[in-house]
Amino acid sequence: MASLAWLLIPLMAAIGAGLWGSWAGRNRKTAGDGVELEGYARFRAAMERSEAVTTRSDTLEKSPSDAV
């Protein structure tokens, strides 16, 4: 009888794993990629602005302390 009890442990583990697997693999309703794409567009716009500021500041006159 004790050996049958020990066989129930892996059986219950397999059933639990199957239930967890079906729950983890379910289809979830998602909002889509719109939010992520809008955030990426804002990021790119910010990077382009900072690049333009850096480029513009590089073209300004150099200070006398920069002259070697």
C-alpha positions as a Python dict, from the first residue, in 0.01 Angstrom:
ca = {
    (1, 'M'): (0, 0, 0),
    (2, 'A'): (288, 235, 77),
    (3, 'S'): (429, 181, -271),
    (4, 'L'): (99, 294, -424),
    (5, 'A'): (114, 611, -214),
    (6, 'W'): (461, 682, -351),
    (7, 'L'): (329, 637, -706),
    (8, 'L'): (60, 899, -641),
    (9, 'I'): (324, 1169, -584),
    (10, 'P'): (456, 1173, -945),
    (11, 'L'): (100, 1134, -1074),
    (12, 'M'): (-15, 1443, -883),
    (13, 'A'): (298, 1630, -996),
    (14, 'A'): (222, 1543, -1360),
    (15, 'I'): (-139, 1658, -1324),
    (16, 'G'): (-23, 1981, -1157),
    (17, 'A'): (233, 2040, -1432),
    (18, 'G'): (-32, 1985, -1698),
    (19, 'L'): (-270, 2231, -1533),
    (20, 'W'): (4, 2490, -1493),
    (21, 'G'): (116, 2441, -1855),
    (22, 'S'): (-234, 2491, -1989),
    (23, 'W'): (-277, 2803, -1774),
    (24, 'A'): (62, 2949, -1875),
    (25, 'G'): (1, 2881, -2245),
    (26, 'R'): (-341, 3041, -2263),
    (27, 'N'): (-416, 3317, -2510),
    (28, 'R'): (-423, 3653, -2342),
    (29, 'K'): (-595, 3957, -2479),
    (30, 'T'): (-328, 4215, -2550),
    (31, 'A'): (-352, 4582, -2630),
    (32, 'G'): (-133, 4535, -2935),
    (33, 'D'): (189, 4702, -3035),
    (34, 'G'): (46, 5053, -3058),
    (35, 'V'): (168, 5167, -2717),
    (36, 'E'): (519, 5031, -2773),
    (37, 'L'): (545, 5181, -3120),
    (38, 'E'): (433, 5523, -2995),
    (39, 'G'): (694, 5509, -2720),
    (40, 'Y'): (963, 5415, -2972),
    (41, 'A'): (860, 5703, -3198),
    (42, 'R'): (891, 5946, -2905),
    (43, 'F'): (1233, 5800, -2822),
    (44, 'R'): (1355, 5842, -3180),
    (45, 'A'): (1227, 6200, -3192),
    (46, 'A'): (1410, 6280, -2868),
    (47, 'M'): (1733, 6125, -2998),
    (48, 'E'): (1710, 6320, -3324),
    (49, 'R'): (1660, 6644, -3129),
    (50, 'S'): (1960, 6578, -2904),
    (51, 'E'): (2172, 6488, -3208),
    (52, 'A'): (2070, 6812, -3379),
    (53, 'V'): (2164, 7013, -3068),
    (54, 'T'): (2503, 6840, -3049),
    (55, 'T'): (2572, 6897, -3418),
    (56, 'R'): (2471, 7261, -3395),
    (57, 'S'): (2690, 7322, -3089),
    (58, 'D'): (2987, 7163, -3268),
    (59, 'T'): (2959, 7413, -3553),
    (60, 'L'): (2971, 7714, -3321),
    (61, 'E'): (3294, 7910, -3278),
    (62, 'K'): (3550, 7747, -3061),
    (63, 'S'): (3655, 7934, -2752),
    (64, 'P'): (4013, 8065, -2725),
    (65, 'S'): (4085, 7802, -2462),
    (66, 'D'): (4025, 7534, -2728),
    (67, 'A'): (4298, 7669, -2952),
    (68, 'V'): (4624, 7480, -2920),
}
